Amino acid sequence: MSGLLTAPLAMVGRSVMGLLGGSGRVAIFFAHVVSHLFRPPWYPRELAQQLLHIGWLSLPVVGLTALFTGGALALQIYAGGARFNAEEVMPQITAIGMVRELGPVLVGLMFAARVTSSIAAEIATMKVTEQIDALVTLSTHPMKYLTVPRLLAATLVMPLLVAVADVIGILGGYLVATERLGFSPHVYLQNTADFLEPLDIISSLTKGAVFGFIAALMGCYFGMNSARGAQGVGAATKTSVVVAAVLILAANFLLTEAFFSA
């Protein structure tokens, strides 16, 4: 009888201890990464390659996601506002919604799906095929060569991707409003410009940088700590995307609270 009562508690305890242990390992990995950011050697060529791969090649998926999201958001706000005879506020709410929340969050999630999975699979495959051991043999620190360029590239390009997504999302709402809902192009753009504040843009770009760092950190961490074999690579890739997505949503709440709680 006592075993039946303690079994659920033991399961909860194991889960909590596992969560705390994993958080500690990620924190230690984060500290190691930060310690290597400002120490030579540096690899500018690797950084440039990652900027191209992570930033430039992510533009198509980011642009399409933002365009359709902005259009759908405009339709939903117009339909909801029509119930209260408040259709005219659609441009303002669309712009604020895209810049404050949907732009950074959707780009962060798409970034996690594309970049985090790619980083985790690449590094995990290198570990399985002993390429990381070869780097150590050649006196090249894996943290400096593999992790730091990817983290820097992701942190630098994500605010730019978020800015592009914000603009394209507002453009999507503009196209729907002017071509479908009969809004004046001049009035729509004027309302958008009047109601967006500098804090909205600053919060959006800050979220982008934080989300990019989280996405790259999770890809590098799970790639470096993957198990051997094809199954280990698949597990590392899957887990990295899931954890990155959850952390991005959690960080979004905390950042929103920090910027707009007042």
C-alpha positions, 0 to 999 in steps of 0.5 A: 500500500505504501508503495502505491502511495509513494510511487507517484511522488517518486516519479514527480521527484525524478522529473523535478530532479531531472529538470533541475539537472538539465537546467544546471547543465545548460547553465554550465554550457552557457557559462563556457560559451560566454567565457569563450566569446572574448578569448582568441582565436576567432574564426571570422570565416566560419562566422561569415558562413553562419551569417549567410546560412542562418540569416540570408537563407532564412529570409524566404520562410520568414517573409512568407510567414510574416506576410500571411500572418499579417493578412490573416491578422488584419482579417480577424481584427476587422471581423472582430471590430465589426461586432462593435463598430470599431473597424477603423482601429484595425490598422493600429492593432495589426501594426502593434500586434505584429511588432510587439508579439507576432513578428518576434514570436513567429520568427523565433519559432520558425527560426527554431524549426529551421536553424536549431534543428540544423545546428543540432543535427550538424553538430550531433553528426560531427560527434557521431562521426568523430569529427569533433574528436578530430578538431581536438586532435588538431588543437582546435577547440570545438566550443570556439570553432562550432558553438561561438560562431553560430551563437554570434550569428544567430544573435546578430541576424535575428533582430534583422529578421524580426525587423523584416518580418515586422515590415512584411507583416504590416505590408500583408495587413496593408494589402488586405485592408486596401485591396479587400476591405476598402481602406484608404492606403494613405490613412492606413499607413498614417494610422500605422505610423502614428500609433507605433512607438519607439518602445514597440520597436525596441522590444521587438528587436530585443526579443529577436536577439534573445530568441536567436541566442536561445535557438542557437544555444539549444541547437549547440547544447543538444548537438554537443551532448547527443548520444551516439548513433543515428538514433542519438542524432534524431533525438538531439534534433527533436529535443533541441527544437522542442526545448527551444520553442518552449524557452522562446515562448517563456522568454517572450512572456518575461520580456513582455512583462519587463517592457509593458508591465507598467 
